[in-house]
Amino acid sequence: MNKIRIIGLIMLIIGIVLQFSFENDGTDFLTGLLAGGGIGQLITGQIKSKKKS
């Protein structure tokens, strides 16, 4: 695993833990952002897209 995928896994775990820890509606956006970003980084393994010439 490279460093970006490890960060994605950590983001996903933090998002899931926050979702079940807090019952506030304000945390829904943050947990969705963390979980979605984590899943994206786990799948792609990169932050920016590659340019095609």
N, C-alpha and C positions, 0 to 999 in steps of 0.2 A: 504494500500500500504506500502510495506517496503521501506527501504532507497535506495536500489539498483534500484528499479523500478522508484523511484522519480528522481534519478540521470539519468536514461535512458530517462525519459521524458524530462528532461532539456537538455540533449545532443541532442535529436531529434529536439526540438524547436530551439536550437542554430544553428544546421545544416541547418534547413529550412530558418531561418532568414538570415544567411550568404549567402545562395545560391541566395536569391533575393536582397540582399544589394549590393553585389560586382559583377562587370562585368568582373573580371579578371579570366583568365584561371587557374592561380595558386591556386585558392581557391577551385577548383572542387574536388581535392583529400581530402582536409580537410573537406569539407561539406559532402562528401560521407562517410568518416570515422566516422564523428560524427553522421550522420543520421543512418548509418548501425549499429554502436555500440549501439546507443540508442534504436533501434528497437529490437536488440538482448537482451538487458537487460530488456526491457519491457516484452518481451515474457517469458524469462526464470526466471528472478528475481534473478539470481545468477551470480557470476563472473567466478567461476571455475566449472568444471564438477565433478560429483560424481563418485567415484571409486566403481566398482563392484568387490566383492571378490569371 
